[in-house]
Amino acid sequence: MQRVVVTGIGMINSLGLTRDTSFKAIIEGKCGIKNITSFDTTDMPVKIAGEIDNFDPANVMDAREIKKADRFIQLALQSSKEAMEDSGILDFKDIDFDRFGTSSGSGIGGLGNIEKNSIACFEKGARRINPFFIPSALVNMLGGFVSIEYGLKGPTLASVTACAAGTHAIIEAYKTIALGGADAMLAIGAESAICPVGIGGFASMKALSTRNDSPQTASRPFDNDRDGFVMGEGAASLLLESYDIAKKRGANIYAELVGYGESGDANHITTPAPNGEGAFRAMKAAISMANTSIDYINAHGTSTKYNDLFESIAIKNVFGGKDNVPPISSTKGQIGHCLGAAGALEAAISILTIKHSVLPPTINQFTKDLECDLDYIPNTARDAKVECVMSNSFGFGGTNGVVIFRKV
């Protein structure tokens, strides 16, 4: 089995267009959630989201190609460009592009384009459908566009596992390298579903916060008065490669992926298994594989009643009681819940805590929930020595993914 390390990170979300600007804003406790401006929300029950401002896809795509790719793909190209440049791998003269692949993840894919083309078909007829509609909306086109951009001819994989998709993309990339199927894999999670049908669909489920009058305090993970999640958009990319090749080319190694866990709840299409039983098994498997202590947990922490409660219970059970649990935070209070991109974004944030020796806060901790009684790093970042981190992702349908990274 090959050891697998992270040598490049790219990130874009509502708090920044780059890895460093967004991480700095997260540590400062800033919030990227605001009133939606991309469409008219007059008749919408929810009017807030973690939208990305000032992103120009022309910075990562030829202007003639933009119409061929949904926004989630454009965001993926932005984060992938940053990760590739950060890794320096394209400067390595011995790179074998036949053994360099992609592993992408998204929960919904091109929902915005699906909505627009469905309206066009209904109102104007099938001849008005954009000829690029289908390839622009497919989840696997994340990896398709990126592999074409960089000439990556290794495995091109895709995970579509709701809010665990980004984490599963990382896990699949790890497996491919560890088992010798590739030397390097770019793992990508991306989502952009802030559109009328996306917001309206989740709102109809009563899953979203309705604090339209206070966007900055709407997402409240683990707070007693949480009333639902806030949707975000974004992308993150991790360049994973074999440890031996990374050392050979003198790469900067952020961390080694030392453990992962996957499980299914077999319980309910949206509600987590009671007491986080499925989450417990995924975390237990990851910790068993890593065989190391954990210094920080980036929780799934959605700001919904049952996720936050059941995740807290599961974490306590994994660690043998609340007194043994390391510090935890959920960064969804700041950038929203980015659905299929969440796992990749939160893995990137977790790895950066190792580099910068600081733990991000869980903002909007106003009223303590007596049942969520762990150290959630309330409101203010915390300096800490960090060598090993765990990131949790749990998705609709009861699909769970957990990854653990350790300083090399």
C-alpha positions as CSV (number, residue, x, y, z in Angstrom):
1,M,0.0,0.0,0.0
2,Q,1.3,3.4,-1.0
3,R,1.3,6.2,1.6
4,V,-0.8,9.2,0.3
5,V,-0.1,12.8,1.1
6,V,-1.7,16.2,0.3
7,T,0.6,18.6,-1.6
8,G,-1.7,21.2,-3.0
9,I,-4.9,22.9,-1.8
10,G,-7.3,25.2,-3.6
11,M,-10.5,26.7,-2.2
12,I,-13.3,29.2,-3.1
13,N,-16.3,30.0,-1.1
14,S,-18.4,33.0,0.0
15,L,-15.6,34.3,2.2
16,G,-12.9,34.3,-0.4
17,L,-11.8,33.4,-3.9
18,T,-8.6,31.8,-2.8
19,R,-7.4,29.3,-0.1
20,D,-5.6,31.9,2.0
21,T,-8.2,34.7,1.8
22,S,-11.1,32.4,2.8
23,F,-9.1,30.6,5.6
24,K,-8.1,34.0,7.0
25,A,-11.7,35.2,7.0
26,I,-12.8,31.9,8.7
27,I,-10.2,32.3,11.5
28,E,-11.3,35.9,12.0
29,G,-14.9,34.7,12.5
30,K,-16.3,36.5,9.5
31,C,-19.5,35.3,7.8
32,G,-20.2,35.2,4.1
33,I,-24.0,34.7,4.4
34,K,-26.1,37.5,3.0
35,N,-29.2,38.3,1.0
36,I,-29.4,36.4,-2.3
37,T,-28.7,38.7,-5.3
38,S,-28.5,36.2,-8.2
39,F,-32.3,35.9,-8.6
40,D,-35.5,37.6,-7.3
41,T,-36.4,36.2,-3.9
42,T,-39.6,38.3,-3.5
43,D,-41.9,35.2,-3.4
44,M,-39.3,32.9,-1.8
45,P,-39.7,31.8,1.9
46,V,-35.9,31.9,2.2
47,K,-33.9,34.9,0.9
48,I,-30.4,34.2,2.2
49,A,-27.4,32.1,1.2
50,G,-23.6,32.0,1.1
51,E,-23.2,33.3,-2.4
52,I,-19.8,33.9,-4.0
53,D,-19.3,37.5,-5.2
54,N,-16.9,38.8,-7.8
55,F,-16.0,35.5,-9.3
56,D,-15.2,35.7,-13.0
57,P,-15.1,32.3,-14.8
58,A,-13.0,34.0,-17.6
59,N,-10.1,33.8,-15.2
60,V,-10.1,30.0,-15.5
61,M,-11.8,29.3,-18.9
62,D,-11.7,30.7,-22.4
63,A,-14.7,33.0,-22.8
64,R,-16.1,30.9,-25.6
65,E,-16.1,27.8,-23.2
66,I,-18.0,29.4,-20.3
67,K,-21.4,28.6,-21.7
68,K,-20.5,24.9,-21.9
69,A,-20.0,24.6,-18.1
70,D,-22.4,25.1,-15.2
71,R,-21.2,27.3,-12.4
72,F,-20.3,24.4,-10.2
73,I,-17.8,23.3,-12.8
74,Q,-16.4,26.8,-13.2
75,L,-15.9,27.0,-9.4
76,A,-14.1,23.6,-9.6
77,L,-11.8,24.9,-12.2
78,Q,-10.9,27.8,-10.0
79,S,-10.0,25.7,-7.0
80,S,-8.3,23.1,-9.2
81,K,-6.0,25.8,-10.7
82,E,-5.0,27.0,-7.3
83,A,-4.3,23.4,-6.0
84,M,-2.3,22.5,-9.1
85,E,-0.2,25.6,-8.9
86,D,0.2,25.2,-5.1
87,S,1.5,21.7,-5.5
88,G,4.1,22.5,-8.2
89,I,3.5,19.1,-9.7
90,L,3.3,20.4,-13.3
91,D,6.9,21.6,-13.0
92,F,8.0,18.0,-12.2
93,K,9.6,16.8,-15.5
94,D,9.0,13.1,-14.7
95,I,5.3,13.4,-14.2
96,D,3.4,10.5,-15.8
97,F,0.1,11.9,-17.0
98,D,-1.2,8.4,-17.7
99,R,-1.1,7.8,-13.9
100,F,-2.5,11.2,-12.9
101,G,-6.3,11.3,-12.5
102,T,-9.2,13.1,-10.9
103,S,-11.8,12.2,-8.3
104,S,-14.7,14.6,-8.2
105,G,-17.8,15.0,-6.0
106,S,-21.0,17.0,-6.1
107,G,-24.4,16.5,-4.5
108,I,-26.7,17.8,-7.3
109,G,-24.5,19.0,-10.1
110,G,-25.7,21.6,-12.6
111,L,-29.0,22.4,-11.0
112,G,-29.1,25.9,-12.2
113,N,-28.7,24.8,-15.8
114,I,-31.3,22.0,-15.3
115,E,-33.7,24.6,-14.1
116,K,-33.1,27.1,-16.9
117,N,-33.3,24.5,-19.7
118,S,-36.4,22.9,-18.2
119,I,-38.1,26.3,-18.3
120,A,-36.9,26.9,-21.9
121,C,-38.3,23.6,-23.0
122,F,-41.6,24.1,-21.3
123,E,-42.1,27.7,-22.4
124,K,-40.5,27.7,-25.9
125,G,-40.1,24.1,-26.9
126,A,-37.3,21.5,-27.1
127,R,-35.5,23.3,-29.9
128,R,-34.6,26.1,-27.4
129,I,-32.6,23.8,-25.1
130,N,-28.9,24.8,-25.0
131,P,-26.9,22.1,-26.9
132,F,-24.4,22.2,-24.1
133,F,-27.0,21.6,-21.4
134,I,-26.4,17.9,-20.8
135,P,-22.5,18.0,-20.5
136,S,-22.7,21.2,-18.5
137,A,-24.9,19.6,-15.8
138,L,-23.3,16.2,-15.3
139,V,-21.4,15.7,-12.0
140,N,-18.6,13.7,-13.6
141,M,-17.9,16.7,-15.9
142,L,-16.1,18.2,-12.9
143,G,-13.3,15.7,-13.5
144,G,-13.9,15.8,-17.3
145,F,-13.2,19.6,-17.6
146,V,-10.3,19.5,-15.2
147,S,-8.7,16.4,-16.9
148,I,-9.0,18.1,-20.3
149,E,-7.5,21.4,-18.9
150,Y,-4.4,19.6,-17.6
151,G,-4.1,16.6,-19.8
152,L,-4.7,14.1,-16.9
153,K,-5.2,10.7,-18.4
154,G,-5.4,8.5,-15.3
155,P,-8.7,7.4,-13.6
156,T,-11.5,9.9,-13.8
157,L,-13.9,9.1,-11.0
158,A,-17.0,10.8,-9.6
159,S,-19.0,10.5,-6.4
160,V,-22.6,11.7,-6.1
161,T,-23.4,11.1,-2.4
162,A,-25.2,14.2,-1.3
163,C,-23.4,16.2,1.4
164,A,-20.7,13.5,1.7
165,A,-19.7,13.7,-2.0
166,G,-16.6,15.8,-1.5
167,T,-15.3,13.6,1.3
168,H,-16.0,10.5,-0.8
169,A,-14.1,12.0,-3.7
170,I,-11.1,12.3,-1.4
171,I,-11.5,8.8,-0.2
172,E,-11.7,7.4,-3.7
173,A,-8.6,9.3,-4.7
174,Y,-6.8,7.9,-1.7
175,K,-7.8,4.3,-2.5
176,T,-6.7,4.7,-6.1
177,I,-3.2,5.9,-5.2
178,A,-2.8,3.5,-2.2
179,L,-3.7,0.5,-4.3
180,G,-1.3,1.5,-7.1
181,G,-3.9,2.7,-9.6
182,A,-2.4,6.1,-10.0
183,D,0.6,8.2,-8.7
184,A,-1.5,11.4,-8.2
185,M,-5.1,12.3,-8.1
186,L,-6.8,15.7,-7.9
187,A,-9.8,15.4,-5.5
188,I,-12.5,18.0,-6.2
189,G,-15.7,18.8,-4.5
190,A,-18.0,21.5,-6.0
191,E,-21.5,22.7,-5.7
192,S,-23.6,25.7,-6.9
193,A,-27.3,25.1,-6.3
194,I,-28.3,28.6,-5.2
195,C,-31.2,29.0,-7.7
196,P,-35.0,29.2,-7.3
197,V,-35.6,25.5,-7.5
198,G,-32.6,24.7,-5.2
199,I,-33.6,27.2,-2.5
200,G,-37.3,26.4,-3.0
201,G,-36.8,22.7,-2.8
202,F,-34.9,22.7,0.5
203,A,-37.2,25.3,1.9
204,S,-40.2,23.1,1.1
205,M,-38.6,20.4,3.3
206,K,-38.3,22.9,6.1
207,A,-34.6,22.3,6.1
208,L,-33.4,25.9,5.7
209,S,-33.2,28.7,8.3
210,T,-35.8,31.4,7.8
211,R,-33.8,34.1,9.6
212,N,-34.0,36.4,6.5
213,D,-33.8,39.5,8.7
214,S,-30.4,38.4,10.1
215,P,-28.3,36.5,7.5
216,Q,-25.1,36.8,9.5
217,T,-26.5,34.9,12.5
218,A,-28.9,32.5,10.6
219,S,-26.6,29.5,10.6
220,R,-26.0,28.4,14.2
221,P,-24.4,25.0,14.5
222,F,-25.0,23.4,17.9
223,D,-26.8,26.5,19.2
224,N,-30.0,25.9,21.1
225,D,-32.0,28.2,18.8
226,R,-30.8,26.8,15.5
227,D,-33.6,26.6,13.0
228,G,-32.1,25.0,9.9
229,F,-29.1,25.3,7.6
230,V,-28.2,28.0,5.2
231,M,-27.2,27.0,1.7
232,G,-23.7,27.9,0.4
233,E,-21.8,27.4,-2.8
234,G,-18.1,26.8,-3.4
235,A,-15.4,24.3,-4.4
236,A,-12.2,22.9,-3.0
237,S,-9.5,20.7,-4.5
238,L,-6.8,18.6,-2.9
239,L,-3.8,17.3,-4.8
240,L,-3.1,13.8,-3.4
241,E,0.0,11.9,-4.5
242,S,2.1,9.0,-3.3
243,Y,4.5,9.9,-0.5
244,D,7.4,8.5,-2.4
245,I,6.9,10.7,-5.5
246,A,6.2,13.7,-3.3
247,K,9.5,13.3,-1.5
248,K,11.3,12.6,-4.8
249,R,10.2,15.9,-6.3
250,G,10.7,17.9,-3.1
251,A,7.1,18.8,-2.7
252,N,5.7,20.8,0.2
253,I,3.6,18.2,2.1
254,Y,0.7,19.6,4.1
255,A,-0.4,16.3,5.6
256,E,-0.8,12.6,5.1
257,L,-4.2,11.0,4.8
258,V,-4.0,8.3,7.4
259,G,-7.6,7.2,8.0
260,Y,-11.0,7.1,6.4
261,G,-14.4,5.6,7.3
262,E,-17.5,5.0,5.3
263,S,-20.9,3.7,6.4
264,G,-24.6,3.7,5.6
265,D,-27.4,4.4,8.0
266,A,-30.1,2.3,6.4
267,N,-32.6,4.4,8.3
268,H,-34.3,7.3,6.6
269,I,-33.9,9.4,3.4
270,T,-33.1,12.6,5.2
271,T,-32.9,12.1,9.0
272,P,-29.7,10.7,10.5
273,A,-29.8,7.3,12.2
274,P,-30.9,7.7,15.9
275,N,-28.0,8.9,18.1
276,G,-25.7,9.0,15.0
277,E,-25.2,5.3,14.8
278,G,-24.1,5.4,11.2
279,A,-21.8,8.4,11.9
280,F,-20.4,6.5,14.9
281,R,-19.4,3.6,12.7
282,A,-17.7,5.8,10.1
283,M,-15.7,7.7,12.7
284,K,-14.8,4.5,14.5
285,A,-13.5,3.0,11.3
286,A,-11.4,6.1,10.4
287,I,-9.9,6.3,13.9
288,S,-9.1,2.6,13.9
289,M,-7.3,2.9,10.6
290,A,-5.4,6.0,11.6
291,N,-4.4,4.6,15.0
292,T,-3.6,8.0,16.4
293,S,-5.0,10.6,18.7
294,I,-7.2,13.4,17.2
295,D,-6.5,17.1,18.0
296,Y,-9.4,18.7,16.2
297,I,-12.7,17.7,14.6
298,N,-14.4,19.7,11.8
299,A,-17.9,18.6,12.4
300,H,-20.6,18.1,9.8
301,G,-22.5,20.5,12.0
302,T,-25.3,21.7,9.8
303,S,-27.3,23.8,12.2
304,T,-30.3,21.4,12.0
305,K,-31.8,19.9,15.1
306,Y,-31.1,16.2,14.6
307,N,-27.8,16.4,12.8
308,D,-26.1,18.5,15.5
309,L,-27.6,16.5,18.3
310,F,-26.9,13.0,16.8
311,E,-23.4,14.0,15.7
312,S,-22.6,15.2,19.2
313,I,-23.9,11.9,20.7
314,A,-21.9,9.9,18.2
315,I,-18.7,11.8,18.8
316,K,-19.1,11.2,22.6
317,N,-19.6,7.5,22.0
318,V,-16.6,7.3,19.7
319,F,-14.3,8.9,22.2
320,G,-15.7,7.2,25.3
321,G,-17.4,10.2,26.9
322,K,-17.4,14.0,26.6
323,D,-14.2,14.5,28.7
324,N,-12.2,12.7,26.1
325,V,-13.4,14.6,23.0
326,P,-11.0,17.0,21.3
327,P,-12.1,20.6,20.3
328,I,-14.8,20.7,17.6
329,S,-16.1,23.4,15.2
330,S,-18.4,23.7,12.4
331,T,-17.5,26.3,9.7
332,K,-20.9,26.1,8.1
333,G,-22.0,29.0,10.2
334,Q,-19.6,31.1,8.2
335,I,-19.8,29.9,4.6
336,G,-23.1,28.0,4.7
337,H,-23.7,24.4,3.9
338,C,-22.1,23.8,0.5
339,L,-23.8,20.4,0.0
340,G,-21.5,18.2,-2.1
341,A,-18.6,20.6,-1.8
342,A,-18.8,20.7,2.0
343,G,-16.6,17.7,2.6
344,A,-13.8,18.9,0.3
345,L,-13.9,22.5,1.7
346,E,-13.9,21.2,5.3
347,A,-11.1,18.8,4.7
348,A,-9.1,21.7,3.2
349,I,-9.9,23.9,6.2
350,S,-8.9,21.0,8.6
351,I,-5.6,20.5,6.9
352,L,-4.8,24.3,7.1
353,T,-5.3,24.1,10.9
354,I,-2.2,21.9,11.0
355,K,-0.2,24.4,8.9
356,H,-1.3,27.5,10.9
357,S,-1.7,26.0,14.4
358,V,-5.1,27.6,14.9
359,L,-8.6,26.2,15.2
360,P,-11.5,27.9,13.5
361,P,-14.5,29.0,15.6
362,T,-18.1,27.9,15.6
363,I,-19.8,31.3,15.2
364,N,-23.2,32.3,16.4
365,Q,-23.0,30.4,19.7
366,F,-25.5,32.4,21.6
367,T,-27.6,30.0,23.7
368,K,-26.1,26.7,24.9
369,D,-27.9,23.6,24.0
370,L,-27.6,21.3,27.0
371,E,-27.7,18.2,24.8
372,C,-24.9,19.5,22.6
373,D,-22.5,19.8,25.5
374,L,-19.0,19.5,23.9
375,D,-16.2,22.1,23.2
376,Y,-17.4,23.6,19.9
377,I,-14.8,26.5,20.0
378,P,-17.5,29.1,20.5
379,N,-17.3,32.3,18.5
380,T,-13.5,32.9,18.6
381,A,-10.6,31.0,17.0
382,R,-8.1,29.3,19.2
383,D,-4.4,28.9,18.9
384,A,-3.4,25.2,19.3
385,K,-0.7,22.7,18.4
386,V,-2.4,20.6,15.8
387,E,-1.0,17.4,14.3
388,C,-4.0,15.3,13.5
389,V,-7.5,16.3,12.4
390,M,-10.7,14.6,11.5
391,S,-13.4,15.9,9.1
392,N,-17.0,14.5,9.1
393,S,-19.5,14.5,6.3
394,F,-23.0,12.9,6.4
395,G,-25.5,13.0,3.6
396,F,-29.1,12.4,2.7
397,G,-29.9,8.8,2.3
398,G,-27.7,8.0,5.2
399,T,-24.3,8.1,3.5
400,N,-21.4,8.9,5.8
401,G,-17.7,9.7,5.1
402,V,-14.9,10.6,7.5
403,V,-11.3,11.4,6.8
404,I,-8.3,11.9,9.1
405,F,-5.1,13.8,8.2
406,R,-1.9,13.8,10.1
407,K,1.2,16.1,10.0
408,V,4.1,14.3,8.3
